[in-house]
């Protein structure tokens, strides 16, 4: 690898870590950069996934003070996230990606619009609004959220760009209101989805190890900076930033798949 490629991979992974810590969608930076330097698409996807999942430790450390706040929700969301991540990675390595890839821009657009309108959704289910410590009273809302989380996890195991936006939309539908707590839970679940996918990609021999090592360093730095910086902003500011990121991701994905 040339110095230009090394610096580019470090910068891309760092930027992806920041974006993933705040909202999600960092794969849209690392994946194209790997493609630009001649890495085959499937290997680029697998390498990007593994480097970002190893880098998530920086994000979880940045959100360490809030882990206790979201721990009661682990038993609810972790099983469906792991199952969906495994199924998605299996589909990528053994099936055709064309159909699912065409759905990606619409999924991200739907989630971004839902996140923009979650204030309206919360008012419609005001009697169900909860904090991060209590389970929702509506079984229908919880069942719907778990189904959506499973589908998001399948997509996350398959490609993963924008799963942060989708998971934030799921939590908003349930009535969560603390954006920083939502980000913490989203990062925990996202890491588990990517761990399952990365394990399957590694077993399948799809990892470019030298590039993965370089990108992991950048991702750790980016995740930590993103997790720390995002908590210093007002919640309204973080929501606006997440919305902008979601719209940019949607536009880029429509452009890539036109």
Beta strands, then each sheet from edge to edge (+ up, - down):
end
